Amino acid sequence: MNTKKPQESLVIMNEFVMPNDTNMMHNLMGGRLLYWMDIAAAMSAQKHSNRLVVTASVDNVSFQQSIKLGDAVTIEAKVTRAFNKSMEVRLDVWTSNIPSGTRVKSNEAYYTFVAVDQEGKPVPVPEITPETADEQTIFDAALRRRQLRLILSGRMQPNDATELKALFMAAKHEA
C-alpha cells in the first residue's frame, strides 16, 4: 500500500457563526463546533484513505477562546499518523472577526477514524510520511496518544504502553 504525505489530507472548512449556532451569551455552542470539527476531520480521513470512515474517538477538546456570533470559523484538519486501519486527525480551529481583521486560535483536538468497506468492516489505510520537523514531532507523539486512548478505552493494559512508559521513565531520570 502506498504512503501519503500529511498535506494530501488537508481540509480547510469555513463557517459563519449564525444566531441559530449560539447560546444565550451569543457564543458558538460547543456541540455545534464539535459537529463541524467531526465533518472536517472525516473529510480529511477520507482523503487519506479513499474510503468511508467512522469516528472512533475524540480526544480532549480544549476551548481556549470563545467564538462569537458573526465570527468566521476556520477548521484545519490533517491526518497526522495512520495505523493499520485507523487514522489520527489533528484539528486546529481559528476564529476570525473579518471586519476587525483579527484571527485567534480557538481550539485544537485529535480525532481518530477507522476506514471501512461498503459492509462497514475495517480496512487497511496508507501510511503517513511526515515531511516537516513539526509533522515528524506530531507523528512521533501520535503513538503515545494512541496508547493513552487504548488504555482509557480498556483495550490496552497500562503495562503494555511501552511508549508512554518510556516517556515517564525519561522524565523521572531527568528530575
C-alpha positions in Angstrom: 0.0 0.0 0.0 1.4 3.4 -0.9 2.3 6.0 1.7 0.9 9.5 1.7 2.0 12.9 2.9 0.0 14.7 5.7 -0.6 17.6 3.3 -2.5 15.4 1.0 -5.2 15.0 3.6 -5.5 18.7 4.4 -9.1 20.0 4.7 -9.9 23.7 5.4 -13.5 24.3 6.3 -15.1 27.7 6.9 -18.3 28.6 8.6 -20.0 31.8 9.8 -21.5 31.7 13.3 -25.2 32.5 12.8 -27.8 33.1 15.5 -29.1 29.5 15.5 -25.5 28.4 16.3 -25.2 30.3 19.5 -26.1 30.0 23.2 -27.8 32.7 25.3 -24.4 34.5 25.6 -24.2 34.8 21.8 -21.2 32.4 21.8 -20.9 29.4 19.5 -22.4 26.3 21.2 -19.7 23.7 21.9 -21.8 21.0 20.3 -22.1 22.8 17.0 -18.3 23.3 16.9 -17.8 19.6 17.6 -20.2 18.8 14.8 -18.2 21.0 12.4 -14.9 19.5 13.6 -16.2 16.0 13.0 -17.2 16.8 9.5 -13.8 18.4 8.7 -11.9 15.5 10.3 -13.9 12.9 8.5 -13.2 14.6 5.1 -9.5 14.6 5.9 -9.5 10.9 6.9 -11.5 10.1 3.7 -9.0 12.0 1.6 -6.2 10.0 3.2 -7.8 6.6 3.0 -10.0 7.0 -0.1 -12.6 5.1 2.0 -15.7 5.6 4.1 -14.7 6.4 7.6 -16.3 6.3 11.0 -15.4 8.3 14.1 -13.6 6.0 16.7 -12.7 8.6 19.3 -12.4 12.3 20.1 -9.6 13.4 22.4 -9.8 16.2 24.8 -11.1 19.3 23.0 -9.8 22.4 24.7 -11.8 25.6 24.4 -9.2 28.4 24.6 -11.1 31.3 23.1 -14.9 31.9 22.8 -16.3 32.2 19.3 -18.8 35.0 19.0 -21.9 35.5 16.9 -20.9 36.8 13.4 -17.3 35.4 13.7 -15.9 33.3 10.9 -14.6 29.8 12.0 -11.8 28.1 10.1 -11.1 24.5 10.8 -7.9 22.9 9.5 -7.8 19.1 9.6 -4.9 16.9 8.6 -4.1 13.2 9.2 -1.0 13.1 11.5 -0.5 9.3 11.6 -2.0 6.2 10.2 -2.0 2.9 12.0 -3.2 -0.4 10.5 -6.9 0.6 9.9 -7.2 3.8 11.8 -6.0 7.4 11.4 -5.4 10.2 13.8 -6.5 13.6 12.6 -5.4 16.9 14.2 -7.7 19.8 14.1 -6.9 23.4 14.6 -9.8 25.9 14.9 -9.3 29.6 14.3 -11.9 32.3 14.9 -11.8 35.5 12.9 -13.7 38.7 13.1 -13.5 39.7 9.5 -14.4 43.4 9.9 -11.7 44.0 12.5 -9.2 41.7 10.8 -8.4 39.6 14.0 -7.7 35.9 13.9 -7.2 33.9 17.0 -6.7 30.1 17.6 -9.7 28.9 19.5 -9.5 25.1 19.8 -7.5 22.1 18.9 -8.2 18.4 19.1 -7.3 15.0 17.8 -10.0 12.7 16.3 -9.5 9.0 15.4 -11.2 7.4 12.4 -11.4 3.9 11.1 -11.6 3.2 7.4 -14.4 0.8 6.4 -15.6 -1.0 3.3 -19.2 -1.0 2.0 -20.2 -3.6 4.6 -18.7 -1.5 7.4 -15.7 -3.8 8.1 -12.4 -2.1 8.9 -9.8 -2.0 6.0 -6.1 -1.1 5.9 -5.1 2.5 5.3 -2.0 4.0 3.7 0.9 5.0 6.0 1.9 8.6 6.5 5.3 10.0 5.6 5.9 13.3 7.5 7.7 16.0 5.5 8.5 18.7 8.1 10.0 18.7 11.5 6.7 19.7 13.0 4.9 16.9 11.2 7.5 14.5 12.4 7.1 15.6 16.1 3.3 15.3 15.9 3.7 11.9 14.1 6.1 10.6 16.8 3.8 11.7 19.6 0.7 10.1 17.9 1.8 6.7 19.2 1.7 7.9 22.8 -1.7 9.5 22.2 -2.9 6.2 20.7 -1.7 4.2 23.6 -3.4 6.6 26.1 -6.7 6.3 24.1 -6.4 2.5 24.2 -5.8 2.5 27.9 -8.7 4.8 28.6 -11.0 2.6 26.5 -9.9 -0.5 28.3 -8.4 -2.1 25.2 -4.8 -1.9 26.4 -3.2 -2.5 29.8 -1.1 0.3 31.2 1.9 -2.0 31.5 1.8 -2.7 27.7 2.0 1.0 26.8 5.7 1.0 26.0 5.8 4.5 24.5 4.1 6.0 27.5 6.2 4.2 30.0 9.4 5.4 28.1 8.1 9.0 28.3 7.5 8.8 32.0 10.8 7.0 32.7 12.7 9.6 30.8 11.0 12.4 32.8 11.8 10.5 36.0 15.5 10.3 35.1 15.7 14.0 34.2 14.2 15.0 37.6 
